Amino acid sequence: MNDLIGANVKAERMKARAEEKSANKLAATKRIAEERRANAEAKLNEMSVRTSERADYIRRSGHLPSSFSFKFPSFSLCW
């Protein structure tokens, strides 16, 4: 009988440790995802600011900066 109680206590301890470990992994994963999301948003905002500055320069000066390049799609004709 004592062996059964001891086994149950040991099983509960193991289960509690596994649940805690799982919760810690989940929290770490969520934290990493949030950091990456924030970094992506910051990069997007930075690109948006640069684009706005370029657009303002073009509007003010009336011409494109020399570093500006167009990327036209390639049109291939199939005959």
N, CA, C and O atoms as a Tinker XYZ file with bonds, in Angstrom:
   316  protein
     1  N      0.831000   -1.202000    0.000000    73     2
     2  CA     0.000000    0.000000    0.000000    64     1     3
     3  C      0.868000    1.257000    0.000000    63     2     4     5
     4  O      0.600000    2.201000   -0.743000    81     3
     5  N      1.938000    1.266000    0.858000    73     3     6
     6  CA     2.834000    2.422000    0.909000    64     5     7
     7  C      3.565000    2.623000   -0.411000    63     6     8     9
     8  O      3.847000    3.751000   -0.816000    81     7
     9  N      3.870000    1.494000   -1.085000    73     7    10
    10  CA     4.537000    1.599000   -2.387000    64     9    11
    11  C      3.639000    2.296000   -3.399000    63    10    12    13
    12  O      4.114000    3.083000   -4.217000    81    11
    13  N      2.337000    2.006000   -3.345000    73    11    14
    14  CA     1.374000    2.615000   -4.253000    64    13    15
    15  C      1.259000    4.109000   -3.996000    63    14    16    17
    16  O      1.222000    4.901000   -4.938000    81    15
    17  N      1.202000    4.501000   -2.727000    73    15    18
    18  CA     1.116000    5.921000   -2.361000    64    17    19
    19  C      2.393000    6.644000   -2.791000    63    18    20    21
    20  O      2.335000    7.740000   -3.349000    81    19
    21  N      3.541000    6.025000   -2.529000    73    19    22
    22  CA     4.817000    6.609000   -2.926000    64    21    23
    23  C      4.927000    6.782000   -4.433000    63    22    24    25
    24  O      5.457000    7.786000   -4.909000    81    23
    25  N      4.430000    5.807000   -5.184000    73    23    26
    26  CA     4.457000    5.881000   -6.646000    64    25    27
    27  C      3.555000    7.005000   -7.144000    63    26    28    29
    28  O      3.898000    7.718000   -8.088000    81    27
    29  N      2.385000    7.157000   -6.493000    73    27    30
    30  CA     1.472000    8.241000   -6.879000    64    29    31
    31  C      2.082000    9.613000   -6.608000    63    30    32    33
    32  O      1.956000   10.529000   -7.421000    81    31
    33  N      2.741000    9.746000   -5.466000    73    31    34
    34  CA     3.380000   11.019000   -5.107000    64    33    35
    35  C      4.490000   11.326000   -6.111000    63    34    36    37
    36  O      4.628000   12.460000   -6.569000    81    35
    37  N      5.273000   10.313000   -6.444000    73    35    38
    38  CA     6.364000   10.497000   -7.402000    64    37    39
    39  C      5.808000   10.881000   -8.780000    63    38    40    41
    40  O      6.351000   11.754000   -9.457000    81    39
    41  N      4.722000   10.220000   -9.182000    73    39    42
    42  CA     4.095000   10.515000  -10.472000    64    41    43
    43  C      3.558000   11.944000  -10.500000    63    42    44    45
    44  O      3.703000   12.642000  -11.504000    81    43
    45  N      2.941000   12.383000   -9.405000    73    43    46
    46  CA     2.428000   13.756000   -9.336000    64    45    47
    47  C      3.556000   14.782000   -9.413000    63    46    48    49
    48  O      3.422000   15.814000  -10.069000    81    47
    49  N      4.685000   14.486000   -8.728000    73    47    50
    50  CA     5.843000   15.380000   -8.775000    64    49    51
    51  C      6.391000   15.478000  -10.201000    63    50    52    53
    52  O      6.714000   16.565000  -10.681000    81    51
    53  N      6.490000   14.331000  -10.866000    73    51    54
    54  CA     6.993000   14.304000  -12.239000    64    53    55
    55  C      6.060000   15.086000  -13.168000    63    54    56    57
    56  O      6.513000   15.822000  -14.045000    81    55
    57  N      4.758000   14.916000  -12.962000    73    55    58
    58  CA     3.770000   15.615000  -13.776000    64    57    59
    59  C      3.875000   17.121000  -13.558000    63    58    60    61
    60  O      3.822000   17.897000  -14.512000    81    59
    61  N      4.022000   17.531000  -12.297000    73    59    62
    62  CA     4.132000   18.960000  -11.983000    64    61    63
    63  C      5.385000   19.564000  -12.615000    63    62    64    65
    64  O      5.345000   20.674000  -13.145000    81    63
    65  N      6.496000   18.829000  -12.557000    73    63    66
    66  CA     7.742000   19.324000  -13.169000    64    65    67
    67  C      7.599000   19.444000  -14.686000    63    66    68    69
    68  O      8.052000   20.419000  -15.285000    81    67
    69  N      6.969000   18.454000  -15.294000    73    67    70
    70  CA     6.767000   18.477000  -16.748000    64    69    71
    71  C      5.880000   19.650000  -17.157000    63    70    72    73
    72  O      6.146000   20.319000  -18.155000    81    71
    73  N      4.821000   19.895000  -16.375000    73    71    74
    74  CA     3.927000   21.020000  -16.679000    64    73    75
    75  C      4.654000   22.347000  -16.525000    63    74    76    77
    76  O      4.467000   23.257000  -17.332000    81    75
    77  N      5.489000   22.460000  -15.486000    73    75    78
    78  CA     6.248000   23.693000  -15.270000    64    77    79
    79  C      7.248000   23.916000  -16.403000    63    78    80    81
    80  O      7.401000   25.035000  -16.893000    81    79
    81  N      7.916000   22.861000  -16.810000    73    79    82
    82  CA     8.886000   22.954000  -17.903000    64    81    83
    83  C      8.187000   23.364000  -19.197000    63    82    84    85
    84  O      8.691000   24.201000  -19.945000    81    83
    85  N      7.038000   22.777000  -19.449000    73    83    86
    86  CA     6.262000   23.103000  -20.641000    64    85    87
    87  C      5.802000   24.565000  -20.618000    63    86    88    89
    88  O      5.871000   25.258000  -21.633000    81    87
    89  N      5.338000   25.020000  -19.465000    73    87    90
    90  CA     4.898000   26.414000  -19.325000    64    89    91
    91  C      6.068000   27.372000  -19.543000    63    90    92    93
    92  O      5.894000   28.420000  -20.167000    81    91
    93  N      7.261000   27.030000  -19.039000    73    91    94
    94  CA     8.437000   27.874000  -19.232000    64    93    95
    95  C      8.831000   27.960000  -20.703000    63    94    96    97
    96  O      9.191000   29.029000  -21.196000    81    95
    97  N      8.761000   26.827000  -21.400000    73    95    98
    98  CA     9.086000   26.810000  -22.831000    64    97    99
    99  C      8.102000   27.673000  -23.611000    63    98   100   101
   100  O      8.490000   28.429000  -24.502000    81    99
   101  N      6.825000   27.550000  -23.266000    73    99   102
   102  CA     5.799000   28.328000  -23.947000    64   101   103
   103  C      6.006000   29.820000  -23.712000    63   102   104   105
   104  O      5.885000   30.618000  -24.641000    81   103
   105  N      6.314000   30.197000  -22.483000    73   103   106
   106  CA     6.555000   31.605000  -22.165000    64   105   107
   107  C      7.770000   32.140000  -22.922000    63   106   108   109
   108  O      7.747000   33.261000  -23.431000    81   107
   109  N      8.824000   31.340000  -22.992000    73   107   110
   110  CA    10.027000   31.760000  -23.726000    64   109   111
   111  C      9.729000   31.922000  -25.208000    63   110   112   113
   112  O     10.192000   32.873000  -25.837000    81   111
   113  N      8.967000   31.008000  -25.758000    73   111   114
   114  CA     8.598000   31.084000  -27.175000    64   113   115
   115  C      7.759000   32.321000  -27.458000    63   114   116   117
   116  O      7.965000   33.000000  -28.464000    81   115
   117  N      6.811000   32.613000  -26.570000    73   115   118
   118  CA     5.976000   33.804000  -26.738000    64   117   119
   119  C      6.812000   35.078000  -26.656000    63   118   120   121
   120  O      6.589000   36.020000  -27.417000    81   119
   121  N      7.773000   35.107000  -25.731000    73   119   122
   122  CA     8.646000   36.273000  -25.579000    64   121   123
   123  C      9.489000   36.492000  -26.838000    63   122   124   125
   124  O      9.617000   37.619000  -27.317000    81   123
   125  N     10.059000   35.412000  -27.367000    73   123   126
   126  CA    10.868000   35.510000  -28.578000    64   125   127
   127  C     10.017000   35.983000  -29.754000    63   126   128   129
   128  O     10.455000   36.824000  -30.540000    81   127
   129  N      8.816000   35.453000  -29.876000    73   127   130
   130  CA     7.915000   35.856000  -30.965000    64   129   131
   131  C      7.569000   37.337000  -30.854000    63   130   132   133
   132  O      7.536000   38.042000  -31.862000    81   131
   133  N      7.314000   37.810000  -29.646000    73   131   134
   134  CA     6.982000   39.223000  -29.431000    64   133   135
   135  C      8.167000   40.118000  -29.792000    63   134   136   137
   136  O      7.988000   41.177000  -30.394000    81   135
   137  N      9.375000   39.693000  -29.424000    73   135   138
   138  CA    10.573000   40.471000  -29.771000    64   137   139
   139  C     10.748000   40.552000  -31.280000    63   138   140   141
   140  O     11.036000   41.618000  -31.824000    81   139
   141  N     10.573000   39.427000  -31.946000    73   139   142
   142  CA    10.719000   39.421000  -33.411000    64   141   143
   143  C      9.644000   40.262000  -34.077000    63   142   144   145
   144  O      9.912000   40.958000  -35.056000    81   143
   145  N      8.436000   40.198000  -33.551000    73   143   146
   146  CA     7.342000   41.011000  -34.095000    64   145   147
   147  C      7.660000   42.499000  -33.935000    63   146   148   149
   148  O      7.445000   43.288000  -34.855000    81   147
   149  N      8.175000   42.875000  -32.760000    73   147   150
   150  CA     8.531000   44.273000  -32.506000    64   149   151
   151  C      9.658000   44.721000  -33.428000    63   150   152   153
   152  O      9.626000   45.839000  -33.942000    81   151
   153  N     10.651000   43.865000  -33.643000    73   151   154
   154  CA    11.751000   44.211000  -34.546000    64   153   155
   155  C     11.256000   44.403000  -35.975000    63   154   156   157
   156  O     11.682000   45.331000  -36.662000    81   155
   157  N     10.360000   43.532000  -36.420000    73   155   158
   158  CA     9.807000   43.647000  -37.768000    64   157   159
   159  C      9.001000   44.933000  -37.916000    63   158   160   161
   160  O      9.084000   45.608000  -38.942000    81   159
   161  N      8.228000   45.267000  -36.899000    73   159   162
   162  CA     7.431000   46.493000  -36.942000    64   161   163
   163  C      8.329000   47.728000  -36.964000    63   162   164   165
   164  O      8.046000   48.686000  -37.685000    81   163
   165  N      9.407000   47.715000  -36.183000    73   163   166
   166  CA    10.343000   48.838000  -36.157000    64   165   167
   167  C     11.001000   49.014000  -37.522000    63   166   168   169
   168  O     11.158000   50.136000  -38.003000    81   167
   169  N     11.384000   47.903000  -38.138000    73   167   170
   170  CA    12.017000   47.965000  -39.461000    64   169   171
   171  C     11.036000   48.512000  -40.495000    63   170   172   173
   172  O     11.412000   49.316000  -41.348000    81   171
   173  N      9.789000   48.080000  -40.420000    73   171   174
   174  CA     8.769000   48.559000  -41.343000    64   173   175
   175  C      8.541000   50.060000  -41.165000    63   174   176   177
   176  O      8.416000   50.791000  -42.147000    81   175
   177  N      8.487000   50.519000  -39.909000    73   175   178
   178  CA     8.316000   51.943000  -39.651000    64   177   179
   179  C      9.495000   52.754000  -40.180000    63   178   180   181
   180  O      9.319000   53.840000  -40.731000    81   179
   181  N     10.697000   52.211000  -40.004000    73   179   182
   182  CA    11.899000   52.892000  -40.494000    64   181   183
   183  C     11.864000   53.017000  -42.020000    63   182   184   185
   184  O     12.200000   54.065000  -42.570000    81   183
   185  N     11.457000   51.943000  -42.695000    73   183   186
   186  CA    11.354000   51.982000  -44.153000    64   185   187
   187  C     10.287000   52.972000  -44.593000    63   186   188   189
   188  O     10.448000   53.655000  -45.604000    81   187
   189  N      9.210000   53.049000  -43.847000    73   187   190
   190  CA     8.133000   53.985000  -44.162000    64   189   191
   191  C      8.611000   55.427000  -44.046000    63   190   192   193
   192  O      8.283000   56.266000  -44.885000    81   191
   193  N      9.385000   55.710000  -43.009000    73   191   194
   194  CA     9.922000   57.061000  -42.823000    64   193   195
   195  C     10.844000   57.415000  -43.986000    63   194   196   197
   196  O     10.758000   58.513000  -44.535000    81   195
   197  N     11.729000   56.485000  -44.362000    73   195   198
   198  CA    12.653000   56.733000  -45.479000    64   197   199
   199  C     11.898000   56.985000  -46.778000    63   198   200   201
   200  O     12.267000   57.867000  -47.553000    81   199
   201  N     10.848000   56.217000  -47.017000    73   199   202
   202  CA    10.048000   56.388000  -48.225000    64   201   203
   203  C      9.365000   57.750000  -48.225000    63   202   204   205
   204  O      9.319000   58.427000  -49.251000    81   203
   205  N      8.839000   58.145000  -47.081000    73   203   206
   206  CA     8.196000   59.458000  -46.973000    64   205   207
   207  C      9.200000   60.577000  -47.221000    63   206   208   209
   208  O      8.883000   61.561000  -47.890000    81   207
   209  N     10.406000   60.430000  -46.687000    73   207   210
   210  CA    11.440000   61.446000  -46.900000    64   209   211
   211  C     11.819000   61.542000  -48.375000    63   210   212   213
   212  O     12.003000   62.638000  -48.904000    81   211
   213  N     11.933000   60.400000  -49.031000    73   211   214
   214  CA    12.238000   60.415000  -50.474000    64   213   215
   215  C     11.122000   61.077000  -51.258000    63   214   216   217
   216  O     11.380000   61.872000  -52.162000    81   215
   217  N      9.879000   60.751000  -50.917000    73   215   218
   218  CA     8.737000   61.343000  -51.614000    64   217   219
   219  C      8.720000   62.855000  -51.407000    63   218   220   221
   220  O      8.461000   63.600000  -52.351000    81   219
   221  N      8.989000   63.315000  -50.196000    73   219   222
   222  CA     9.037000   64.762000  -49.927000    64   221   223
   223  C     10.137000   65.427000  -50.741000    63   222   224   225
   224  O      9.932000   66.511000  -51.287000    81   223
   225  N     11.312000   64.785000  -50.830000    73   223   226
   226  CA    12.417000   65.334000  -51.610000    64   225   227
   227  C     12.017000   65.461000  -53.078000    63   226   228   229
   228  O     12.286000   66.480000  -53.715000    81   227
   229  N     11.377000   64.427000  -53.608000    73   227   230
   230  CA    10.958000   64.451000  -55.015000    64   229   231
   231  C      9.928000   65.550000  -55.237000    63   230   232   233
   232  O      9.988000   66.255000  -56.245000    81   231
   233  N      8.994000   65.707000  -54.322000    73   231   234
   234  CA     7.982000   66.765000  -54.452000    64   233   235
   235  C      8.615000   68.155000  -54.392000    63   234   236   237
   236  O      8.266000   69.038000  -55.176000    81   235
   237  N      9.548000   68.340000  -53.455000    73   235   238
   238  CA    10.203000   69.647000  -53.299000    64   237   239
   239  C     11.079000   69.999000  -54.489000    63   238   240   241
   240  O     10.996000   71.103000  -55.029000    81   239
   241  N     11.918000   69.056000  -54.893000    73   239   242
   242  CA    12.909000   69.359000  -55.920000    64   241   243
   243  C     12.374000   69.156000  -57.325000    63   242   244   245
   244  O     12.848000   69.799000  -58.262000    81   243
   245  N     11.419000   68.296000  -57.489000    73   243   246
   246  CA    10.865000   68.041000  -58.807000    64   245   247
   247  C     11.666000   67.034000  -59.613000    63   246   248   249
   248  O     11.336000   66.784000  -60.772000    81   247
   249  N     12.703000   66.450000  -59.041000    73   247   250
   250  CA    13.452000   65.418000  -59.765000    64   249   251
   251  C     13.859000   64.291000  -58.819000    63   250   252   253
   252  O     13.833000   64.431000  -57.596000    81   251
   253  N     14.233000   63.183000  -59.427000    73   251   254
   254  CA    14.595000   61.997000  -58.646000    64   253   255
   255  C     16.037000   62.083000  -58.172000    63   254   256   257
   256  O     16.892000   62.580000  -58.905000    81   255
   257  N     16.325000   61.621000  -56.983000    73   255   258
   258  CA    17.722000   61.585000  -56.536000    64   257   259
   259  C     18.523000   60.596000  -57.387000    63   258   260   261
   260  O     17.964000   59.649000  -57.941000    81   259
   261  N     19.821000   60.820000  -57.485000    73   259   262
   262  CA    20.655000   59.952000  -58.328000    64   261   263
   263  C     20.718000   58.532000  -57.798000    63   262   264   265
   264  O     20.939000   57.596000  -58.566000    81   263
   265  N     20.529000   58.355000  -56.501000    73   263   266
   266  CA    20.587000   57.013000  -55.924000    64   265   267
   267  C     19.289000   56.245000  -56.103000    63   266   268   269
   268  O     19.213000   55.062000  -55.772000    81   267
   269  N     18.277000   56.907000  -56.623000    73   267   270
   270  CA    16.964000   56.289000  -56.780000    64   269   271
   271  C     16.954000   55.457000  -58.046000    63   270   272   273
   272  O     17.411000   55.919000  -59.092000    81   271
   273  N     16.447000   54.256000  -57.973000    73   271   274
   274  CA    16.379000   53.414000  -59.168000    64   273   275
   275  C     15.001000   52.784000  -59.274000    63   274   276   277
   276  O     14.383000   52.402000  -58.280000    81   275
   277  N     14.553000   52.694000  -60.491000    73   275   278
   278  CA    13.273000   52.045000  -60.744000    64   277   279
   279  C     13.516000   50.578000  -61.013000    63   278   280   281
   280  O     14.531000   50.201000  -61.598000    81   279
   281  N     12.605000   49.776000  -60.594000    73   279   282
   282  CA    12.682000   48.359000  -60.911000    64   281   283
   283  C     11.434000   48.018000  -61.714000    63   282   284   285
   284  O     10.347000   47.829000  -61.169000    81   283
   285  N     11.627000   47.947000  -63.005000    73   283   286
   286  CA    10.517000   47.628000  -63.879000    64   285   287
   287  C     10.363000   46.118000  -63.978000    63   286   288   289
   288  O     11.352000   45.385000  -63.970000    81   287
   289  N      9.132000   45.659000  -64.071000    73   287   290
   290  CA     8.947000   44.221000  -64.260000    64   289   291
   291  C      9.430000   43.835000  -65.658000    63   290   292   293
   292  O      9.333000   44.627000  -66.595000    81   291
   293  N      9.939000   42.643000  -65.787000    73   291   294
   294  CA    10.407000   42.207000  -67.103000    64   293   295
   295  C      9.226000   41.666000  -67.874000    63   294   296   297
   296  O      8.444000   40.857000  -67.375000    81   295
   297  N      9.118000   42.136000  -69.107000    73   295   298
   298  CA     8.053000   41.660000  -69.988000    64   297   299
   299  C      8.693000   40.779000  -71.041000    63   298   300   301
   300  O      9.460000   41.250000  -71.880000    81   299
   301  N      8.381000   39.532000  -70.991000    73   299   302
   302  CA     8.928000   38.646000  -72.010000    64   301   303
   303  C      7.803000   38.254000  -72.956000    63   302   304   305
   304  O      6.735000   37.808000  -72.536000    81   303
   305  N      8.067000   38.430000  -74.219000    73   303   306
   306  CA     7.060000   38.112000  -75.208000    64   305   307
   307  C      7.250000   36.674000  -75.675000    63   306   308   309
   308  O      8.351000   36.265000  -76.044000    81   307
   309  N      6.209000   35.951000  -75.653000    73   307   310
   310  CA     6.249000   34.575000  -76.131000    64   309   311
   311  C      5.548000   34.512000  -77.480000    63   310   312   313
   312  O      4.334000   34.699000  -77.560000    81   311
   313  N      6.293000   34.254000  -78.521000    73   311   314
   314  CA     5.709000   34.190000  -79.867000    64   313   315
   315  C      5.537000   32.805000  -80.294000    63   314   316
   316  O      5.059000   32.555000  -81.400000    81   315
